[in-house]
Amino acid sequence: MKIDAPREYVVDNLKYALNPSSIAVVGASRYDAKVGYKVIEGLSRCGYKGKIYPVNPRADKVHGLPAYKTLLDIPEPVDLVFVAVPAFLVKMVLEQAVAKKAKMAVIATSAFKEIGRGELQDSLTNYCRKHKLPLIGPNLVGMGSPYLNFNCGFIPYLPIPGPVAMISQSGANLLAALGTSKTQNFGMSFFIGLGNKADVDFAEFIVYGKNDPYTKCIATYIEGLDSPEAYIKACRETVPEKPVVALKVGGSKIGVKAAFAHTASENVGTDDAYYDDIFEKAGAIRVTTWQEFLDVALALGQQPPLKGDNVVMITNGGGSGLLACDHFERIGMPLRELKDISFMLSLKIRAYMPMFGSPLNPVDISGTASPVQYKGALHQAMRDSSVDGVLCSICPTAVTNVPAVVDIAIEMYETYKYLGKPFIMECQGGAECHEAIMKLRAHGIPAYPTAEQSVNAMVGLRKYGKILEKLG
Amino acid sequence: MKIDAPREYVVDNLKYALNPSSIAVVGASRYDAKVGYKVIEGLSRCGYKGKIYPVNPRADKVHGLPAYKTLLDIPEPVDLVFVAVPAFLVKMVLEQAVAKKAKMAVIATSAFKEIGRGELQDSLTNYCRKHKLPLIGPNLVGMGSPYLNFNCGFIPYLPIPGPVAMISQSGANLLAALGTSKTQNFGMSFFIGLGNKADVDFAEFIVYGKNDPYTKCIATYIEGLDSPEAYIKACRETVPEKPVVALKVGGSKIGVKAAFAHTASENVGTDDAYYDDIFEKAGAIRVTTWQEFLDVALALGQQPPLKGDNVVMITNGGGSGLLACDHFERIGMPLRELKDISFMLSLKIRAYMPMFGSPLNPVDISGTASPVQYKGALHQAMRDSSVDGVLCSICPTAVTNVPAVVDIAIEMYETYKYLGKPFIMECQGGAECHEAIMKLRAHGIPAYPTAEQSVNAMVGLRKYGKILEKLG
């Protein structure tokens, strides 16, 4: 439900959503396929150190813990109330949570506004707002943080720790991101499913992300904004310090209906231009596809903004260079020729390629490129004062030593990191490239399996650079 | 160099490029980092059963095989001459190949037209055409086929066997595809690097692909077409039987120069619309990014064309459904509501979802969906006569049994395969989804990790359906 700006009492209490000392799980179940069991199992398995109080009127124990009949029977204070009971019981649980002076309510239960029960949902919101009990959800998957060993919801595993905070209305997409985190070294600081966002909204978690020391980039997956003004305010407050990425779905004709059916998100009367305008005002970086969402968020989490258009691409694959330069132009940031960026560099870089290489930009050091040639070319490009950012690509030919080139890339990155220029890698191929990507990401270098993904990432860094310029 | 149509003597001889009984490697090297060594090593390692004749005037043996001073010293006939000597020696080798009555010449050597030596390259072409010795290259990586255990070039490994023939001007991109083949279960029938295509052109390999029993889809990566008429003719001959996918690069301002520097491809005076027109005349399916190239080619290799617009999407993730329906509309094939496709189906499918599911289309059977619910929904959708194709998505929530759903999907696909409707899957997440994708692909079901990729694949199948309709 609409808010005008991020509310202070909500932002203050969000620490109880991600770092509570005690949790009551209302609707705790003895059956291991049930949400009310999975939550407790997930908390324990991932190393939650606080107290867990299962609430179940018909059980003595759940997952080995003593169960309570109601919230009010718990003898100690409770920070977070996690609710997984049928929709018609939720109101009663919230009343008990208020009586118990809980700090935060999270409602996993579905079947509210998204199936037409808008009034029921609104009554919960109004009740919670009146009593200043922030409510997250309903209809959500959960939340967590790998830094806090906190996994609260029906979530199979934590992501690896890293720079991206993900705020998502979709549970499934959030879970997909957590899976990708492990298999692709996509590091996250915290994650939260907002579901129907009856009360707590994007704006408040964005401000929380701004204050969170682990978060370097905030990624928002949006099915509909009830409170565009609050989103804009939260972003404008955050963006000078940390970039915000926005993926908005539900804009297509059928998507408008699907977004309502999914998270009760209202999209009637809005269109892509409407959201373009919001994101522009907010200074958020809009992306189009799920892959781009992950790729751009990682780059912004790991690298500084790109302060100018002079990107140099170094590759041992002419084809990868072509895919990249076409894509740079297609998405509005054409590469410039190396001789026009730095004539000296275009001469010097010749030393690191065979006769049939090309210093054009993409700089094609050719399929025969050795680690020494990569080192020389990277060294020259990174230190040149006319170069704003470097994109380096490895294609494993029969003579390419991929691990050695990866080590060189890391060495050169570390050497010139102080200059504050973005460095991105593309490793296009099979198993050895996947390993290369994993290692590079672990060293803070965003790396991708295709040319177009790495270009999207670099252009995302430029967009952030331009947003910061505009802010002065 | 330009040809007007695929030449019969060339097409006939291409079997010696991919299935020769004997190969001479001119420029065979004793040093294991050299191309002239890698070729022989690769042939042996991958199980080539024919004869290999290393040619090296200064060696007695290469890789354990007796070496010959020149081609003419080889006592037996030679089908394929693989040339990896410096550019200025190539003409002499070709003269010997003609004298030796070789069936096919492949020139790996670089530094011809792409660095300004157009005359030298043209003289080779003219010589070979005069003597009807087809020449592949120069400036290429090699070729092979997993069905024939044939790996000829500087290629680290063979792809897994499968339906896609890949004809690529870029060696690095081709190698990347081979790597992806193993890690993503992307099956290939044969592959060929064309390089500068001084003589043998796309057209001839397309016709070869049409005749090749393992090939179900022909994927062409193009940096420039010297012979658009021949490409169109070859495609028009092939497309009624097998689809052709086209990725054209080098269209950007800097790409025009980069494509020339890479494979001497001429793009001056052409633009995207020029190539749109060629591909439309050819009946080839144009794609934009490398990922789309792989994704669409695999779908066309594994599935029948989509004969109408009535696609039903079944998902347990509302978010994945939203990404998909927005993308369907974005790329010009909006989903229709299920009730408008088949009112009965929209009622029946309700039985396989909870109250908060949605039969809209995407059909959201919700995050709690069991394998039985997937089975029911798939069964209803696939057998409905109004449905032209089915897209099914799995998002691993804490209660999703991914392997069981995969088995159900395979069972339903096998059951209804006879109806000739495309079936595509999306498995969005981490390690278990990667395994799911590998298994589904091994069973002939194109599966992808994101909604947008699976939509691109489905739309590719529709494009082929429309091309076939147009051909009557």
Interface residues (C-beta under 8 A of the other chain):
Chain A: A33 V35 K38 G42 S110 A111 E114 I115 N139 V141 G153 F154 I155 P156 Y157 S168 Q169 S170 G171 A172 N173 L174 L175 A176 L178 G179 T180 S181 K182 T183 Y221 E223 V249 G250 G251 S252 K253 I254 G255 K257 A258 A259 A261 H262 T263 T288 T289 W290 Q291 T315 N316 G317 G318 G319 S320 G321 L322 L323 C325 D326 H327 F328 E329 R330 P334 L335 R336 E337 P354 M355 F356 S358 L360 N361 P362 D364 S366 G367 C395 P396 T397 A398 V399 Q428 G429 G430 A431 E432 C433 H434 T450 A451 E452 Q453
Chain B: A33 V35 K38 G42 S110 A111 E114 I115 N139 V141 G153 F154 I155 P156 Y157 S168 Q169 S170 G171 A172 N173 L174 L175 A176 L178 G179 T180 S181 K182 T183 Y221 E223 V249 G250 G251 S252 K253 I254 G255 K257 A258 A259 A261 H262 T263 T288 T289 W290 Q291 T315 N316 G317 G318 G319 S320 G321 L322 L323 C325 D326 H327 F328 E329 R330 P334 L335 R336 E337 P354 M355 F356 S358 L360 N361 P362 D364 S366 G367 C395 P396 T397 A398 V399 Q428 G429 G430 A431 E432 C433 H434 T450 A451 E452 Q453
